[in-house]
Amino acid sequence: MVWKSVAGCAAALALVVPVVSAAQDAAIVHPNQWPAVVTPPPVDPAIEKRIESILARMSLDQKVGQTIQGDIGSVTSEDVATYHLGSVLNGGSSSPGGDEFGPASAWVAAADAYYAASMRPQGDLPRIPVMWGSDAVHGHNNIVGATLFPHNIGLGAARDSALIGRIGAATAAELRVTGLDWTFAPTIAVARDDRWGRTYESFSEDPAIVADYATTYVEGLQGKRGSADWLKGAHVIATAKHFLADGGTLNGRDRGDAQISEADLIRLHAPGYIAALNAGVQSVMASFSSWNGAKMHGNSDLLTGVLKRRWGFDGLVVGDWDGHAKVTGCTATDCPASMKAGLDMFMAPNSWRALYASTLAAARSGALPMARLDDAVRRILRVKLRAGLFEAGPPSTRQLAGKYDLLGSPEHRAIARQAVRESLVLLKNQGVLPLKASARILVAGDGANDVAKQSGGWTLTWQGTGTKPEYFPGAQSIWAGVRDAVAGGGGTAELAIDGQYKVKPDVAIMVFGEDPYAEFQGDRADLLFDDNRDALGVMRRLKAQGVPVVAVFLSGRPLWVNRHINVADAFVAAWLPGSEGGGVADMLFGKQEFRGKLSFSWPAKATQSPLNVGDATYAPLYPYGYGLTLADRRPAAPLSEDSGIDLSALARPTGPLFDAGRATMPRALQIDGANDSPQLVTGTADNGSIAIRPVDRDRQEDAREVSWSGHGRGAVLIANPRPVDLARTGPLALAIALRVGTAPAGSVALELHCGAGCTGKLDATRSLAALAGRGWQTLTIPFGCLVGADLSKVSAPFVLTTANTMRLTLSSVAIVEIKGKAVCP
């Protein structure tokens, strides 16, 4: 395999890239200057004839229904029949019967029920089978017992496109076991800022790797175009996502804005899609994000001008989770503009019923042109016909359905274990590796015996949290892999999460890293590893006791861990390896040579993001392509332990959080809205639910006016870059200097955020209403009044949220000590 660097990709596209700066006509697209797809899709006259025959017999209601995809948590089989829905999906935390950990047989039964409803006779209307889409992004990761492959960031380090094809085929087979026929994969994002919470879903910062993998992954999932089993049998419909530049947003903000030139859009983010289209991908998912301020769900120049016309894509464009709601002039329940721009199927998980009604009304009134609606329906029918769904029969009768022994089968787990072996990157080795299976080995760290942690987000649940060990039958933790390795070699292994061993070991393996997260919940302000469980302290204690330490770092991105690398005798970037922890043990004991190479540059400072090969100034700690082998045994020079971040302000429990019109460093002022990710505020900002702008109180722009529109829930918040412990000091309170201009029209909550699933709340409606029209006032709220708050891990000490109209101006927010008795308002 010949790998082209990002510079090589740039050279290959140089003849077709227009010279356009980000500041010059920033959101204007020139489709004819984009590279063409090499292999245009073949036209099957028989299928096209069937499409026209079906379309001619469809009612308007049925046409609209085909363009709607609802979540199984809010769609019944009767709904599919009544509204003629073209598709259903299971979101990251929805499942048949609401049981996220239920048996695979429940999925087959649900698929049969939806299918039967779609095929139930209704007069002379043609019967059109429903499709079921699912986020199978590292295996069939919604199903208990399924094989969990390494996340894409690890696969990128493997540099093995043939392996990617085998992973795609195994994933497709396990989807078919449960009656499903459509996956929202592969993610072919090119992550350019590792602060992004979806970095681990990207193969690389280099579009060359992404493009190569897009080809084999799509072919693994769908089969090869032209073959008899393309999209059929053991294969499924694949989706290239998220179109376009989801990995190129400013500051790595999920669902943010890619503020780049058209030239960079083509150079960095187009190659993966061209490769996927050449491989015959049948679905493309529009991105939540924007390009130079234009939301992708409403970008006709890119969805229609480039994807459909320039590239000739004749499959379907599906939206992301209510992503159409953020298009100008749209809501979650009303958005003909998105379909006019080129969207063919709305992903409307819970808003589908009202969206169906508004889309039907738009089609009847002409606001949605009939030609565009018919084109969308043709595309949906084309994919269903190519996939053989009209002839396939009930899902339970299809090939592989109900063959539950294929879920996590030995053959699939062997593929996953090999993928783990190839994905690990050895960053340091001072001679301690490979380990001897005859040695006395200690395994420590909170990641040592935790399959959920080593698998990351999108594992049984959306965030990969809330699971139990019994939900991973057949999986192997890293500890279990080490235990089995030494059992066969005459050695001994001891598990002690805190490193407190019973018998002094010859060597310790320390397994630690990031906790699971997904999407915007993983967005970060910097790349400093949050060592909340003091892995560094455990490693230092072991070294002081004369025990060599091998560090195994679990993460969804490169992070600043210089202090940990300095302490360790060997350091392995294991990424998020999935269910086969034995693959990690294989590498530590030298059963295979390390071959993994960094597909992302590793930062020398925690502030060093974005950091990408080819940058004008490029000074990583470990460059793109770095990776040692076991033969590379050499002393490592001590690394700088200056992260570049001053955290002293966070160490002070009291003081200003917001003053003079901005959050005090290193905190961030943000706004948040329904179906959006927190947006950093530096000037004026508006997400449709909440708007904020600088205003004057005593000096120029020393305050912020915040307005809630009443169109969905919105929040203004002050976020810490990492959790802060406020529980060790005396009673504290928030002191908020504000002026309420328009009283709240409904309930308002003052919140404190303290990590996933942790929120302290106080109903602030009456307090704010009482201040309306009274000028500048100070509202003091003891933290003890916020029910449910955990002050030991405060991620956002101030959050004000409502779904109702309200307008106020903030002058300052501070944490103060309580003098005397605390009184709740």
CORVEN-V935002 format. One record per run of one state. SS is the DSSP state (H for helix, E for strand, - for the rest). FROM is the first residue (numbers start at 0). LEN is the number of residues. If there is no record, write none. Layout:
BEGIN
((SS	FROM	LEN) (SS	FROM	LEN))
END
This chain:
BEGIN
((-	0	5) (H	5	7) (-	12	18) (H	30	3) (-	33	11) (H	44	13) (-	57	2) (H	59	7) (-	66	1) (E	67	4) (-	71	5) (H	76	7) (-	83	3) (E	86	4) (-	90	5) (H	95	3) (-	98	5) (H	103	16) (-	119	11) (E	130	4) (-	134	17) (H	151	7) (-	158	2) (H	160	17) (-	177	4) (E	181	2) (-	183	3) (E	186	1) (-	187	2) (E	189	1) (-	190	8) (H	198	3) (-	201	2) (E	203	1) (-	204	2) (H	206	16) (-	222	14) (E	236	1) (-	237	1) (E	238	5) (-	243	2) (H	245	3) (-	248	1) (H	249	3) (-	252	4) (E	256	2) (-	258	3) (H	261	17) (-	278	4) (E	282	4) (-	286	3) (E	289	2) (-	291	2) (E	293	2) (H	295	3) (-	298	1) (H	299	11) (-	310	5) (E	315	3) (-	318	4) (H	322	4) (-	326	4) (E	330	1) (-	331	2) (E	333	1) (-	334	1) (H	335	6) (-	341	3) (E	344	3) (-	347	4) (H	351	14) (-	365	4) (H	369	17) (-	386	2) (H	388	4) (-	392	2) (H	394	3) (-	397	6) (H	403	3) (-	406	3) (H	409	14) (-	423	1) (E	424	5) (-	429	10) (E	439	5) (-	444	6) (H	450	5) (-	455	13) (H	468	3) (-	471	4) (E	475	1) (-	476	1) (H	477	10) (-	487	4) (E	491	4) (-	495	11) (E	506	7) (-	513	5) (H	518	4) (-	522	5) (E	527	1) (-	528	6) (H	534	10) (-	544	3) (E	547	7) (-	554	5) (E	559	1) (-	560	1) (H	561	6) (-	567	2) (E	569	6) (-	575	4) (E	579	1) (-	580	1) (H	581	7) (-	588	13) (E	601	1) (-	602	19) (E	621	1) (-	622	5) (E	627	1) (-	628	19) (H	647	4) (-	651	3) (E	654	5) (-	659	2) (E	661	2) (-	663	4) (E	667	6) (-	673	5) (E	678	2) (-	680	4) (E	684	2) (-	686	3) (E	689	6) (-	695	7) (E	702	6) (-	708	5) (E	713	6) (-	719	4) (E	723	1) (-	724	7) (E	731	11) (-	742	5) (E	747	6) (-	753	5) (E	758	5) (-	763	1) (H	764	7) (-	771	5) (E	776	6) (H	782	3) (-	785	1) (E	786	1) (-	787	6) (E	793	1) (-	794	1) (E	795	7) (-	802	3) (E	805	12) (-	817	8))
END
